[in-house]
Each structure stands twice: as C-alpha cells, then as structure tokens.
Amino acid sequence: MSKENSIGIIGSGSWATALAKILTDNGHHIHWWIRNEDTIRHMQLRHHNKHYLTSVYFDTSLLELSSHLEEVVAACDLLLLAVPSAFLEDVLGVLPEDALKNKRIVSAIKGLVPSTNVLINEYLQEAFDLPLDQYFTITGPCHAEEVANEKLSYLTFSGLQQERTQAVADLFTGSYLQTIVNTDVIGVQLAAVMKNVYALGAGIAHGLEYGDNFLSVFIANCFREMQAFLEKYEENKAAEKGTEMMVHNYTASAYLGDLLVTCYSLHSRNRTFGNMIGKGYSVKAAQLELNMIAEGYYASKCLHEMNRHIGAYMPVAQAVFAVLWQQLHPVEAFLALEKGFI
C-alpha cells in the first residue's frame, strides 16, 4: 500500500478496536499505535485485543503494530484519533509541530480537551497548525460492542468538503456499517460532547429508580437543551466573526439518534457510569468499577466552563456537573429538575 493511501490508528480502547475491525474487514492495511507492548505481543500471538472487544479477531497480516507514535504518524497519510480526550495532549505531545503537515486527521474522539475546553480541531490547529479542511470527524449513533457483533450500524462523517469527506467515509462502508456524510464539522462535535453528559444524567435517573416515563421526558428536555446551547454557540461565533449562523439538522442521526442510543443503551459507558452514581457510588468508586473512560465525566466540567461564555440555559447539564464535581446529592439535583421539565 502506498503512503498516500495508508491509514494509522492512534489508540487501543474499545472504539479504536471497533474501527480497526471495520477497516481490516474491508481489506485495508493499517498502522496501529498501541502504548502497551504487552498488548502488542498478545495481539501478534493471539490475534485479538485482550483488554477490549476480546471476541474480535484480526488478520494480523493487515496490521502493523507499534508503540512508537512517531513511526505510525510518519508512515501514514490518514490518521484516526481514538484516544480519550483527557489523554490527547499527553499522547500527541511527543510529536514535533510539523508532524501532521499534509495529513488527513479523522477524529473519533467525543470530547473536549479538558485543559483548555476546546474542540479537538481547535487543539490541533493551535498545536500543529492543522487546517480545518484536513480535519474530519466520526460520530454515531454507533456502539463498539454492536460493531464487534456485526450488527448493522451507522457512522456520520463530517468535513468541510463533501467529496473529500465521502472518500474517507468510503473506507469504512461495508456489509454491517453504513455511512452518512455532512459538512457540519463543529455542530456534530459539540452534540457528541453533550450527549455523553446527558447519558450520565440518564444513568443517574435510572440509578435513582426513575421509570421510563420520566426518562422519556428527561431526554426530550435534554434534546431541547442541546439545541438551545448550539444556537447560542452559533450566535456568539457569528457575532465574533461577522458571519452568518450555521444551521444544524437536529433530527439527524448524529444529533437525535446519537443522543437516544447513548441515553438508552446498556452498552453506553456514560449511562453505566451515571447509573452507579445514582445508586450511591462515589465518582472514584465508579471510575474504578467501570475501568473505562466515561467521556461525559470530563465533558460535564468542560461544558460548564464553556457555558460561562455562551450563556445558554442548561439546567440538566448543570445538574450533572453539580453532582459529579460539586458533590450535590443526586436526589436533590433531580428533585430540582423534576419541577422545571416541560
């Protein structure tokens, strides 16, 4: 395979493993950065990731596994980022400033960079001078576990240019994976951040033994809150830059669909994390029990900080933040929410 068509994956969690499965099932050769040498040796010997999606077996002739990030980056034209947002700066911090020059970057990260509360593309532009037209995003609705079981799933690919974005999406399209393409790069990223926060809230509600009737009203209000934040965000950006506001299709799969599946699915780690909080676990205990990163935990704090500038009315997101970061009791937080839902 020529470097012009070579694909690199950075990360080795469940989502990275699912995306690697999709690409290799489609016959693509990939360079895969995995931090842990023991994981690499196990995969070379046993053909599967021993920590995540262990039922997925790989044709290792299609894998170039390495713990040296610089080698993977240098070898590839297209790089897929699939590490938790909280660790992104540490992972990419070893690279020189020009490491991503002329490369296509595809972000499968559903979070903000915690140190600065910025989107992934904004961090990459600041740290590596990456233009937005070289940046693409992957959003849902899609769970890694269903990809592992080859259940029909959908991914949304977003990029500034429709044709270039379609070329990226085509790498992933297959018998059990359909793709949707749009140009809404910023909106879908923010929606992906917010739906994880709301899924934490849905989990807390379940842990507090609220029923389906309440949860349906809860999610409807989350959806309304998401729209209100995004419209305020666009309003502020348009005022700052003197441009027209971006119009988002809120009923699209990347918005409403991803919100629904993340709030309802038992595969959702954010919902699971929230459920433990609702049942009385401390944040630390829930993190240890889950043993995976719940992006919504970090996102709730980032979103709180962002909204100080945006100024949107976000009672649900604020309640989740207060429970996770200010030790507000979940019962108290949800009793207050009950009275404000419409």
NUVO-734643 format. One record per residue (C-alpha): residue number from 1; residue in three letters; chain; x, y, z. Coordinates in nm, 2 decimals, decimal comma. Layout:
[pt NUM; "ALA"; "A"; [X; Y; Z]]
...
//
This chain:
[pt 1; "MET"; "A"; [0,00; 0,00; 0,00]]
[pt 2; "SER"; "A"; [0,13; 0,34; -0,09]]
[pt 3; "LYS"; "A"; [0,18; 0,60; 0,19]]
[pt 4; "GLU"; "A"; [-0,08; 0,81; 0,00]]
[pt 5; "ASN"; "A"; [-0,35; 0,56; 0,10]]
[pt 6; "SER"; "A"; [-0,20; 0,44; 0,43]]
[pt 7; "ILE"; "A"; [-0,42; 0,45; 0,74]]
[pt 8; "GLY"; "A"; [-0,30; 0,49; 1,10]]
[pt 9; "ILE"; "A"; [-0,50; 0,44; 1,42]]
[pt 10; "ILE"; "A"; [-0,39; 0,61; 1,75]]
[pt 11; "GLY"; "A"; [-0,55; 0,44; 2,05]]
[pt 12; "SER"; "A"; [-0,63; 0,08; 2,16]]
[pt 13; "GLY"; "A"; [-0,96; 0,10; 2,35]]
[pt 14; "SER"; "A"; [-1,29; -0,04; 2,25]]
[pt 15; "TRP"; "A"; [-1,38; 0,22; 2,00]]
[pt 16; "ALA"; "A"; [-1,03; 0,21; 1,84]]
[pt 17; "THR"; "A"; [-1,06; -0,17; 1,82]]
[pt 18; "ALA"; "A"; [-1,40; -0,15; 1,66]]
[pt 19; "LEU"; "A"; [-1,28; 0,10; 1,40]]
[pt 20; "ALA"; "A"; [-0,98; -0,13; 1,33]]
[pt 21; "LYS"; "A"; [-1,21; -0,42; 1,28]]
[pt 22; "ILE"; "A"; [-1,42; -0,22; 1,03]]
[pt 23; "LEU"; "A"; [-1,12; -0,11; 0,83]]
[pt 24; "THR"; "A"; [-0,95; -0,46; 0,82]]
[pt 25; "ASP"; "A"; [-1,28; -0,63; 0,74]]
[pt 26; "ASN"; "A"; [-1,28; -0,40; 0,44]]
[pt 27; "GLY"; "A"; [-0,93; -0,52; 0,35]]
[pt 28; "HIS"; "A"; [-0,74; -0,21; 0,45]]
[pt 29; "HIS"; "A"; [-0,39; -0,25; 0,59]]
[pt 30; "ILE"; "A"; [-0,35; -0,03; 0,90]]
[pt 31; "HIS"; "A"; [-0,07; 0,10; 1,11]]
[pt 32; "TRP"; "A"; [-0,19; 0,09; 1,47]]
[pt 33; "TRP"; "A"; [-0,03; 0,27; 1,76]]
[pt 34; "ILE"; "A"; [-0,08; 0,09; 2,09]]
[pt 35; "ARG"; "A"; [0,10; 0,22; 2,40]]
[pt 36; "ASN"; "A"; [0,14; -0,11; 2,58]]
[pt 37; "GLU"; "A"; [0,40; -0,35; 2,44]]
[pt 38; "ASP"; "A"; [0,23; -0,65; 2,62]]
[pt 39; "THR"; "A"; [-0,09; -0,58; 2,44]]
[pt 40; "ILE"; "A"; [0,10; -0,57; 2,11]]
[pt 41; "ARG"; "A"; [0,27; -0,90; 2,18]]
[pt 42; "HIS"; "A"; [-0,07; -1,06; 2,28]]
[pt 43; "MET"; "A"; [-0,23; -0,94; 1,96]]
[pt 44; "GLN"; "A"; [0,05; -1,07; 1,75]]
[pt 45; "LEU"; "A"; [0,03; -1,41; 1,91]]
[pt 46; "ARG"; "A"; [-0,34; -1,44; 1,98]]
[pt 47; "HIS"; "A"; [-0,48; -1,20; 1,71]]
[pt 48; "HIS"; "A"; [-0,72; -1,01; 1,94]]
[pt 49; "ASN"; "A"; [-0,71; -0,72; 2,19]]
[pt 50; "LYS"; "A"; [-0,70; -0,89; 2,53]]
[pt 51; "HIS"; "A"; [-0,85; -0,58; 2,71]]
[pt 52; "TYR"; "A"; [-1,13; -0,46; 2,48]]
[pt 53; "LEU"; "A"; [-1,37; -0,64; 2,24]]
[pt 54; "THR"; "A"; [-1,20; -0,96; 2,31]]
[pt 55; "SER"; "A"; [-1,43; -1,15; 2,07]]
[pt 56; "VAL"; "A"; [-1,29; -0,96; 1,77]]
[pt 57; "TYR"; "A"; [-1,01; -1,15; 1,59]]
[pt 58; "PHE"; "A"; [-0,78; -0,98; 1,34]]
[pt 59; "ASP"; "A"; [-0,60; -1,09; 1,03]]
[pt 60; "THR"; "A"; [-0,26; -0,98; 1,16]]
[pt 61; "SER"; "A"; [-0,11; -0,96; 0,81]]
[pt 62; "LEU"; "A"; [-0,32; -0,64; 0,78]]
[pt 63; "LEU"; "A"; [-0,17; -0,49; 1,10]]
[pt 64; "GLU"; "A"; [0,15; -0,30; 1,16]]
[pt 65; "LEU"; "A"; [0,15; -0,27; 1,54]]
[pt 66; "SER"; "A"; [0,38; -0,02; 1,71]]
[pt 67; "SER"; "A"; [0,43; 0,15; 2,04]]
[pt 68; "HIS"; "A"; [0,63; 0,43; 1,87]]
[pt 69; "LEU"; "A"; [0,39; 0,70; 1,78]]
[pt 70; "GLU"; "A"; [0,63; 0,89; 1,56]]
[pt 71; "GLU"; "A"; [0,67; 0,59; 1,33]]
[pt 72; "VAL"; "A"; [0,30; 0,54; 1,29]]
[pt 73; "VAL"; "A"; [0,24; 0,91; 1,21]]
[pt 74; "ALA"; "A"; [0,53; 0,93; 0,96]]
[pt 75; "ALA"; "A"; [0,41; 0,62; 0,78]]
[pt 76; "CYS"; "A"; [0,05; 0,74; 0,72]]
[pt 77; "ASP"; "A"; [-0,14; 0,98; 0,51]]
[pt 78; "LEU"; "A"; [-0,46; 0,94; 0,71]]
[pt 79; "LEU"; "A"; [-0,46; 0,93; 1,09]]
[pt 80; "LEU"; "A"; [-0,75; 0,82; 1,30]]
[pt 81; "LEU"; "A"; [-0,75; 0,96; 1,66]]
[pt 82; "ALA"; "A"; [-0,93; 0,73; 1,90]]
[pt 83; "VAL"; "A"; [-0,79; 0,81; 2,25]]
[pt 84; "PRO"; "A"; [-0,99; 0,96; 2,53]]
[pt 85; "SER"; "A"; [-0,99; 1,34; 2,51]]
[pt 86; "ALA"; "A"; [-0,84; 1,37; 2,86]]
[pt 87; "PHE"; "A"; [-0,52; 1,20; 2,73]]
[pt 88; "LEU"; "A"; [-0,49; 1,35; 2,39]]
[pt 89; "GLU"; "A"; [-0,24; 1,62; 2,48]]
[pt 90; "ASP"; "A"; [-0,02; 1,37; 2,66]]
[pt 91; "VAL"; "A"; [-0,03; 1,13; 2,36]]
[pt 92; "LEU"; "A"; [0,04; 1,38; 2,09]]
[pt 93; "GLY"; "A"; [0,27; 1,60; 2,29]]
[pt 94; "VAL"; "A"; [0,57; 1,39; 2,19]]
[pt 95; "LEU"; "A"; [0,53; 1,49; 1,82]]
[pt 96; "PRO"; "A"; [0,70; 1,79; 1,66]]
[pt 97; "GLU"; "A"; [0,48; 2,08; 1,55]]
[pt 98; "ASP"; "A"; [0,50; 1,99; 1,18]]
[pt 99; "ALA"; "A"; [0,42; 1,62; 1,23]]
[pt 100; "LEU"; "A"; [0,07; 1,65; 1,09]]
[pt 101; "LYS"; "A"; [0,16; 1,86; 0,79]]
[pt 102; "ASN"; "A"; [-0,04; 1,75; 0,48]]
[pt 103; "LYS"; "A"; [-0,21; 1,47; 0,67]]
[pt 104; "ARG"; "A"; [-0,58; 1,40; 0,69]]
[pt 105; "ILE"; "A"; [-0,69; 1,37; 1,05]]
[pt 106; "VAL"; "A"; [-1,00; 1,18; 1,14]]
[pt 107; "SER"; "A"; [-1,12; 1,23; 1,50]]
[pt 108; "ALA"; "A"; [-1,33; 0,96; 1,66]]
[pt 109; "ILE"; "A"; [-1,30; 1,14; 2,00]]
[pt 110; "LYS"; "A"; [-1,62; 1,25; 2,15]]
[pt 111; "GLY"; "A"; [-1,50; 1,51; 2,40]]
[pt 112; "LEU"; "A"; [-1,33; 1,84; 2,46]]
[pt 113; "VAL"; "A"; [-0,97; 1,90; 2,55]]
[pt 114; "PRO"; "A"; [-1,00; 1,94; 2,93]]
[pt 115; "SER"; "A"; [-0,71; 2,18; 2,99]]
[pt 116; "THR"; "A"; [-0,85; 2,45; 2,75]]
[pt 117; "ASN"; "A"; [-1,22; 2,34; 2,70]]
[pt 118; "VAL"; "A"; [-1,17; 2,35; 2,32]]
[pt 119; "LEU"; "A"; [-1,28; 2,11; 2,04]]
[pt 120; "ILE"; "A"; [-1,03; 1,86; 1,90]]
[pt 121; "ASN"; "A"; [-0,99; 2,06; 1,57]]
[pt 122; "GLU"; "A"; [-0,91; 2,38; 1,77]]
[pt 123; "TYR"; "A"; [-0,64; 2,20; 1,97]]
[pt 124; "LEU"; "A"; [-0,49; 2,05; 1,65]]
[pt 125; "GLN"; "A"; [-0,49; 2,39; 1,48]]
[pt 126; "GLU"; "A"; [-0,32; 2,55; 1,78]]
[pt 127; "ALA"; "A"; [-0,06; 2,27; 1,85]]
[pt 128; "PHE"; "A"; [0,01; 2,15; 1,49]]
[pt 129; "ASP"; "A"; [-0,13; 2,43; 1,26]]
[pt 130; "LEU"; "A"; [-0,37; 2,18; 1,11]]
[pt 131; "PRO"; "A"; [-0,62; 2,35; 0,87]]
[pt 132; "LEU"; "A"; [-0,99; 2,27; 0,92]]
[pt 133; "ASP"; "A"; [-1,02; 2,13; 0,57]]
[pt 134; "GLN"; "A"; [-0,78; 1,85; 0,66]]
[pt 135; "TYR"; "A"; [-0,99; 1,75; 0,96]]
[pt 136; "PHE"; "A"; [-1,28; 1,51; 0,97]]
[pt 137; "THR"; "A"; [-1,50; 1,37; 1,24]]
[pt 138; "ILE"; "A"; [-1,67; 1,04; 1,31]]
[pt 139; "THR"; "A"; [-1,99; 1,05; 1,52]]
[pt 140; "GLY"; "A"; [-2,27; 0,80; 1,59]]
[pt 141; "PRO"; "A"; [-2,51; 0,66; 1,66]]
[pt 142; "CYS"; "A"; [-2,29; 0,35; 1,70]]
[pt 143; "HIS"; "A"; [-2,16; 0,13; 1,98]]
[pt 144; "ALA"; "A"; [-1,84; -0,06; 1,96]]
[pt 145; "GLU"; "A"; [-2,00; -0,37; 2,10]]
[pt 146; "GLU"; "A"; [-2,25; -0,39; 1,82]]
[pt 147; "VAL"; "A"; [-1,98; -0,34; 1,56]]
[pt 148; "ALA"; "A"; [-1,80; -0,63; 1,72]]
[pt 149; "ASN"; "A"; [-2,11; -0,84; 1,67]]
[pt 150; "GLU"; "A"; [-2,15; -0,71; 1,31]]
[pt 151; "LYS"; "A"; [-2,50; -0,57; 1,39]]
[pt 152; "LEU"; "A"; [-2,60; -0,31; 1,13]]
[pt 153; "SER"; "A"; [-2,47; 0,03; 1,24]]
[pt 154; "TYR"; "A"; [-2,43; 0,39; 1,11]]
[pt 155; "LEU"; "A"; [-2,15; 0,63; 1,13]]
[pt 156; "THR"; "A"; [-2,17; 1,00; 1,04]]
[pt 157; "PHE"; "A"; [-1,86; 1,15; 0,88]]
[pt 158; "SER"; "A"; [-1,82; 1,53; 0,88]]
[pt 159; "GLY"; "A"; [-1,58; 1,75; 0,69]]
[pt 160; "LEU"; "A"; [-1,57; 2,09; 0,52]]
[pt 161; "GLN"; "A"; [-1,56; 1,94; 0,17]]
[pt 162; "GLN"; "A"; [-1,83; 1,68; 0,08]]
[pt 163; "GLU"; "A"; [-1,62; 1,49; -0,18]]
[pt 164; "ARG"; "A"; [-1,31; 1,45; 0,04]]
[pt 165; "THR"; "A"; [-1,53; 1,35; 0,33]]
[pt 166; "GLN"; "A"; [-1,71; 1,09; 0,12]]
[pt 167; "ALA"; "A"; [-1,37; 0,95; 0,03]]
[pt 168; "VAL"; "A"; [-1,29; 0,90; 0,40]]
[pt 169; "ALA"; "A"; [-1,63; 0,75; 0,47]]
[pt 170; "ASP"; "A"; [-1,60; 0,50; 0,18]]
[pt 171; "LEU"; "A"; [-1,30; 0,34; 0,36]]
[pt 172; "PHE"; "A"; [-1,55; 0,23; 0,63]]
[pt 173; "THR"; "A"; [-1,86; 0,14; 0,44]]
[pt 174; "GLY"; "A"; [-1,93; -0,23; 0,44]]
[pt 175; "SER"; "A"; [-2,19; -0,50; 0,49]]
[pt 176; "TYR"; "A"; [-2,26; -0,41; 0,86]]
[pt 177; "LEU"; "A"; [-2,16; -0,05; 0,85]]
[pt 178; "GLN"; "A"; [-2,34; 0,23; 0,66]]
[pt 179; "THR"; "A"; [-2,21; 0,59; 0,65]]
[pt 180; "ILE"; "A"; [-2,37; 0,93; 0,64]]
[pt 181; "VAL"; "A"; [-2,18; 1,24; 0,52]]
[pt 182; "ASN"; "A"; [-2,23; 1,60; 0,60]]
[pt 183; "THR"; "A"; [-2,03; 1,93; 0,63]]
[pt 184; "ASP"; "A"; [-2,14; 2,01; 0,99]]
[pt 185; "VAL"; "A"; [-1,80; 1,97; 1,15]]
[pt 186; "ILE"; "A"; [-1,84; 2,18; 1,45]]
[pt 187; "GLY"; "A"; [-2,20; 2,11; 1,54]]
[pt 188; "VAL"; "A"; [-2,17; 1,73; 1,54]]
[pt 189; "GLN"; "A"; [-1,87; 1,75; 1,77]]
[pt 190; "LEU"; "A"; [-2,05; 1,96; 2,02]]
[pt 191; "ALA"; "A"; [-2,35; 1,73; 2,00]]
[pt 192; "ALA"; "A"; [-2,13; 1,43; 2,07]]
[pt 193; "VAL"; "A"; [-1,99; 1,60; 2,38]]
[pt 194; "MET"; "A"; [-2,33; 1,70; 2,51]]
[pt 195; "LYS"; "A"; [-2,50; 1,36; 2,45]]
[pt 196; "ASN"; "A"; [-2,24; 1,20; 2,68]]
[pt 197; "VAL"; "A"; [-2,32; 1,44; 2,96]]
[pt 198; "TYR"; "A"; [-2,69; 1,37; 2,91]]
[pt 199; "ALA"; "A"; [-2,63; 1,00; 2,91]]
[pt 200; "LEU"; "A"; [-2,47; 1,04; 3,25]]
[pt 201; "GLY"; "A"; [-2,78; 1,21; 3,36]]
[pt 202; "ALA"; "A"; [-3,00; 0,93; 3,22]]
[pt 203; "GLY"; "A"; [-2,79; 0,68; 3,41]]
[pt 204; "ILE"; "A"; [-2,82; 0,87; 3,73]]
[pt 205; "ALA"; "A"; [-3,20; 0,88; 3,68]]
[pt 206; "HIS"; "A"; [-3,20; 0,50; 3,63]]
[pt 207; "GLY"; "A"; [-2,99; 0,45; 3,94]]
[pt 208; "LEU"; "A"; [-3,24; 0,66; 4,14]]
[pt 209; "GLU"; "A"; [-3,51; 0,43; 4,01]]
[pt 210; "TYR"; "A"; [-3,70; 0,67; 3,79]]
[pt 211; "GLY"; "A"; [-3,90; 0,49; 3,53]]
[pt 212; "ASP"; "A"; [-3,93; 0,50; 3,15]]
[pt 213; "ASN"; "A"; [-4,20; 0,77; 3,16]]
[pt 214; "PHE"; "A"; [-3,97; 1,01; 3,34]]
[pt 215; "LEU"; "A"; [-3,67; 0,92; 3,12]]
[pt 216; "SER"; "A"; [-3,86; 1,00; 2,80]]
[pt 217; "VAL"; "A"; [-3,94; 1,35; 2,94]]
[pt 218; "PHE"; "A"; [-3,58; 1,38; 3,06]]
[pt 219; "ILE"; "A"; [-3,43; 1,30; 2,72]]
[pt 220; "ALA"; "A"; [-3,68; 1,53; 2,54]]
[pt 221; "ASN"; "A"; [-3,57; 1,82; 2,76]]
[pt 222; "CYS"; "A"; [-3,20; 1,73; 2,70]]
[pt 223; "PHE"; "A"; [-3,27; 1,75; 2,33]]
[pt 224; "ARG"; "A"; [-3,42; 2,09; 2,37]]
[pt 225; "GLU"; "A"; [-3,13; 2,20; 2,59]]
[pt 226; "MET"; "A"; [-2,88; 2,08; 2,33]]
[pt 227; "GLN"; "A"; [-3,05; 2,28; 2,06]]
[pt 228; "ALA"; "A"; [-3,05; 2,59; 2,28]]
[pt 229; "PHE"; "A"; [-2,68; 2,56; 2,35]]
[pt 230; "LEU"; "A"; [-2,58; 2,51; 1,99]]
[pt 231; "GLU"; "A"; [-2,79; 2,80; 1,87]]
[pt 232; "LYS"; "A"; [-2,63; 3,02; 2,14]]
[pt 233; "TYR"; "A"; [-2,29; 2,90; 2,04]]
[pt 234; "GLU"; "A"; [-2,35; 2,98; 1,67]]
[pt 235; "GLU"; "A"; [-2,50; 3,31; 1,76]]
[pt 236; "ASN"; "A"; [-2,18; 3,40; 1,96]]
[pt 237; "LYS"; "A"; [-1,95; 3,27; 1,69]]
[pt 238; "ALA"; "A"; [-2,14; 3,46; 1,41]]
[pt 239; "ALA"; "A"; [-2,12; 3,78; 1,62]]
[pt 240; "GLU"; "A"; [-1,74; 3,74; 1,68]]
[pt 241; "LYS"; "A"; [-1,66; 3,67; 1,32]]
[pt 242; "GLY"; "A"; [-1,92; 3,87; 1,14]]
[pt 243; "THR"; "A"; [-2,06; 3,57; 0,96]]
[pt 244; "GLU"; "A"; [-2,40; 3,40; 0,92]]
[pt 245; "MET"; "A"; [-2,51; 3,14; 1,17]]
[pt 246; "MET"; "A"; [-2,47; 2,78; 1,08]]
[pt 247; "VAL"; "A"; [-2,80; 2,59; 1,06]]
[pt 248; "HIS"; "A"; [-2,79; 2,23; 1,21]]
[pt 249; "ASN"; "A"; [-3,02; 1,94; 1,13]]
[pt 250; "TYR"; "A"; [-3,11; 1,85; 1,49]]
[pt 251; "THR"; "A"; [-3,32; 1,55; 1,39]]
[pt 252; "ALA"; "A"; [-3,02; 1,39; 1,20]]
[pt 253; "SER"; "A"; [-2,86; 1,07; 1,33]]
[pt 254; "ALA"; "A"; [-2,56; 1,25; 1,46]]
[pt 255; "TYR"; "A"; [-2,78; 1,46; 1,69]]
[pt 256; "LEU"; "A"; [-3,11; 1,30; 1,80]]
[pt 257; "GLY"; "A"; [-3,00; 0,94; 1,71]]
[pt 258; "ASP"; "A"; [-2,68; 0,95; 1,90]]
[pt 259; "LEU"; "A"; [-2,85; 1,12; 2,20]]
[pt 260; "LEU"; "A"; [-3,11; 0,84; 2,21]]
[pt 261; "VAL"; "A"; [-2,88; 0,55; 2,19]]
[pt 262; "THR"; "A"; [-2,63; 0,68; 2,44]]
[pt 263; "CYS"; "A"; [-2,90; 0,76; 2,69]]
[pt 264; "TYR"; "A"; [-3,09; 0,43; 2,65]]
[pt 265; "SER"; "A"; [-2,84; 0,16; 2,56]]
[pt 266; "LEU"; "A"; [-2,69; -0,08; 2,81]]
[pt 267; "HIS"; "A"; [-2,37; -0,06; 2,61]]
[pt 268; "SER"; "A"; [-2,33; 0,31; 2,69]]
[pt 269; "ARG"; "A"; [-2,04; 0,35; 2,94]]
[pt 270; "ASN"; "A"; [-2,17; 0,70; 3,03]]
[pt 271; "ARG"; "A"; [-2,51; 0,57; 3,12]]
[pt 272; "THR"; "A"; [-2,34; 0,29; 3,32]]
[pt 273; "PHE"; "A"; [-2,12; 0,54; 3,50]]
[pt 274; "GLY"; "A"; [-2,42; 0,76; 3,58]]
[pt 275; "ASN"; "A"; [-2,62; 0,46; 3,70]]
[pt 276; "MET"; "A"; [-2,35; 0,38; 3,95]]
[pt 277; "ILE"; "A"; [-2,36; 0,74; 4,07]]
[pt 278; "GLY"; "A"; [-2,74; 0,73; 4,11]]
[pt 279; "LYS"; "A"; [-2,70; 0,41; 4,32]]
[pt 280; "GLY"; "A"; [-2,47; 0,58; 4,56]]
[pt 281; "TYR"; "A"; [-2,12; 0,51; 4,42]]
[pt 282; "SER"; "A"; [-1,86; 0,79; 4,46]]
[pt 283; "VAL"; "A"; [-1,71; 0,92; 4,14]]
[pt 284; "LYS"; "A"; [-1,38; 0,75; 4,23]]
[pt 285; "ALA"; "A"; [-1,55; 0,42; 4,30]]
[pt 286; "ALA"; "A"; [-1,75; 0,44; 3,98]]
[pt 287; "GLN"; "A"; [-1,43; 0,51; 3,78]]
[pt 288; "LEU"; "A"; [-1,26; 0,21; 3,93]]
[pt 289; "GLU"; "A"; [-1,56; -0,02; 3,88]]
[pt 290; "LEU"; "A"; [-1,61; 0,09; 3,52]]
[pt 291; "ASN"; "A"; [-1,24; 0,06; 3,43]]
[pt 292; "MET"; "A"; [-1,30; 0,26; 3,11]]
[pt 293; "ILE"; "A"; [-1,32; 0,63; 3,04]]
[pt 294; "ALA"; "A"; [-1,66; 0,78; 3,06]]
[pt 295; "GLU"; "A"; [-1,61; 1,09; 2,84]]
[pt 296; "GLY"; "A"; [-1,91; 1,26; 2,98]]
[pt 297; "TYR"; "A"; [-1,74; 1,30; 3,32]]
[pt 298; "TYR"; "A"; [-1,47; 1,53; 3,18]]
[pt 299; "ALA"; "A"; [-1,71; 1,68; 2,93]]
[pt 300; "SER"; "A"; [-1,95; 1,79; 3,21]]
[pt 301; "LYS"; "A"; [-1,68; 2,02; 3,36]]
[pt 302; "CYS"; "A"; [-1,57; 2,14; 3,01]]
[pt 303; "LEU"; "A"; [-1,92; 2,22; 2,91]]
[pt 304; "HIS"; "A"; [-1,98; 2,41; 3,24]]
[pt 305; "GLU"; "A"; [-1,67; 2,62; 3,17]]
[pt 306; "MET"; "A"; [-1,77; 2,68; 2,81]]
[pt 307; "ASN"; "A"; [-2,12; 2,79; 2,90]]
[pt 308; "ARG"; "A"; [-1,99; 3,07; 3,12]]
[pt 309; "HIS"; "A"; [-1,91; 3,24; 2,79]]
[pt 310; "ILE"; "A"; [-2,20; 3,10; 2,59]]
[pt 311; "GLY"; "A"; [-2,47; 3,18; 2,84]]
[pt 312; "ALA"; "A"; [-2,73; 2,91; 2,74]]
[pt 313; "TYR"; "A"; [-2,99; 2,79; 2,99]]
[pt 314; "MET"; "A"; [-2,88; 2,43; 3,07]]
[pt 315; "PRO"; "A"; [-3,04; 2,30; 3,39]]
[pt 316; "VAL"; "A"; [-2,97; 1,93; 3,31]]
[pt 317; "ALA"; "A"; [-2,61; 1,98; 3,22]]
[pt 318; "GLN"; "A"; [-2,56; 2,20; 3,52]]
[pt 319; "ALA"; "A"; [-2,72; 1,94; 3,75]]
[pt 320; "VAL"; "A"; [-2,49; 1,66; 3,62]]
[pt 321; "PHE"; "A"; [-2,19; 1,89; 3,67]]
[pt 322; "ALA"; "A"; [-2,30; 1,97; 4,02]]
[pt 323; "VAL"; "A"; [-2,34; 1,60; 4,11]]
[pt 324; "LEU"; "A"; [-2,01; 1,50; 3,97]]
[pt 325; "TRP"; "A"; [-1,79; 1,79; 4,05]]
[pt 326; "GLN"; "A"; [-1,96; 1,98; 4,34]]
[pt 327; "GLN"; "A"; [-2,08; 1,68; 4,55]]
[pt 328; "LEU"; "A"; [-2,45; 1,77; 4,51]]
[pt 329; "HIS"; "A"; [-2,66; 1,47; 4,61]]
[pt 330; "PRO"; "A"; [-2,82; 1,31; 4,30]]
[pt 331; "VAL"; "A"; [-3,16; 1,30; 4,48]]
[pt 332; "GLU"; "A"; [-3,15; 1,68; 4,54]]
[pt 333; "ALA"; "A"; [-3,04; 1,75; 4,19]]
[pt 334; "PHE"; "A"; [-3,32; 1,55; 4,03]]
[pt 335; "LEU"; "A"; [-3,59; 1,68; 4,26]]
[pt 336; "ALA"; "A"; [-3,50; 2,03; 4,13]]
[pt 337; "LEU"; "A"; [-3,51; 1,91; 3,77]]
[pt 338; "GLU"; "A"; [-3,85; 1,75; 3,81]]
[pt 339; "LYS"; "A"; [-4,01; 2,09; 3,86]]
[pt 340; "GLY"; "A"; [-3,87; 2,25; 3,55]]
[pt 341; "PHE"; "A"; [-3,94; 2,00; 3,28]]
[pt 342; "ILE"; "A"; [-4,18; 2,07; 3,00]]
//
